Amino acid sequence: MIKTLYVRVVLTFIAAVLLGLVSSFFITMGTFALLKEQIVEASFSTLEKKGEQVGRIVEENGLDLGEALIRKVESIDDYEIKLYNREGLAGTFGLQRNDFSLEVSSGEVGGVMGGERYRSNVDNRNKMVVGLPLSIDSVSYALFIQPSQAFEEKVLRWIVLFSLGIVLLIGSLFIIIAARYLVKPLRAMKEATVRIAKGDYDFAFEWKKRKDELGELVQSFDEMTRDIKRMEQMRQDFVSNVSHEIQSPLTSISGFSKALKRNSIPEEERNRYLDIIQTESERLSRLSEDLLKLASLDSEHHPFEPRTFDLDEQIRMVAVACEPLWSSKKIELDLDLPRAKLCADEDQLSQVWINLLGNAIKFTPEGGKITVAIRHGTDRIEVDIADSGIGISAEDSGRVFERFFKADRSHQKRQSGSGLGLAIVKKIVTLHGGTIRVASEPGRGTIFTVELPSVPPQKKETGGR
């Protein structure tokens, strides 16, 4: 299995070259095999025409003057020309070298001098030779002509160019086809981005099993699409939840406000309606504050001002502030708070203890117990907040930190809450480089454990308040 795009590209290029060479060889050989007779006939005709041209010059001007005129004939250097008479070689024309390779037998010379035209047998000779009879001053001559080495080199260059053209054509076609296969996933992802921009996330890719970089890119793109889809669903759920949380108190406020317009309502009933309106207004205010706080925590501009303070003292102050709540339910509050120094944003952590302790009080029945304990680690501090309340199911434990999630649907009718408190806690703890976990069983209470580093992580400067 090819696992890298680089190897695919290299192998594609090599395959294109090899395919082009092989195709060129067979196409070239096939072409010459099919057109062999036509090519041979055309070559002999060219030789005969050139020989007849030279022969006419010699016949009309004689050997001495004709030799000078022959040298002016176009492309004469592409041929080797020899002239024979009864005594033997009478002259050479054409190639201006002494290494003529043209050789003919006496029988072939005699035949041409006898008036016959001669064509060599291309199967028995390496070169094509043409013989033409001439008569100069009533004396019989035999003119033999064959292509020179320079001419053969020209023909060879044309054959090579023809072959290279075939290599280029076949190789280009192969690369075009292979490139379409290589870039097909990219085109699909481009189309997918258009669909994503329109809000359509329901599509699947066919190249997840590829082991190269494109396969990894497709998988990453697919994961990104699922994440975007999940975020879009979360956004829609968030808008729906916010709308629901706002609509409920607004409906109550609107309904009781209309009821108050009636003069026949008893004073006691009127006061009860006003208390409900005030309660729902406060609920809206808390929801607004929580949403603004979450938005601020999600941004990079939320102020983060760590300083060293006594964590145990801070938790005691929060417990004292919440005393009216837990004392009214006769809850036993057990504090195990050894001295603990911590460098953190004091205001943000105060919000964490208020939310967690408030939740514990809210879901712990009358006469129950809440325990808050600090434990020291090597470079970390853990805070446990345990209650003897209603507990949380295993299914809901993994979702308690989601925004607007409420584990106890029946209990929420009696206990107001926006469902954002634990989400805020999770965000603040994370910003401090800590973790928060929950352990709970229905009917056996809940333990929230906050683990914080003694020194918080450095936060980049992103602006002021």
PyMOL commands that set and color helices and strands:
alter all, ss='L'
color gray80, all
select helices_A, chain A and resi 5-34+36-70+76-78+106-113+149-197+213-260+267-298+311-321+323-328+346-362+394-397+411-413+421-431
alter helices_A, ss='H'
color red, helices_A
select strands_A, chain A and resi 79-85+88-94+118-119+130-136+139-147+307-310+332-336+341-344+369-376+380-387+435-440+446-453
alter strands_A, ss='S'
color yellow, strands_A
deselect
rebuild
show_as cartoon
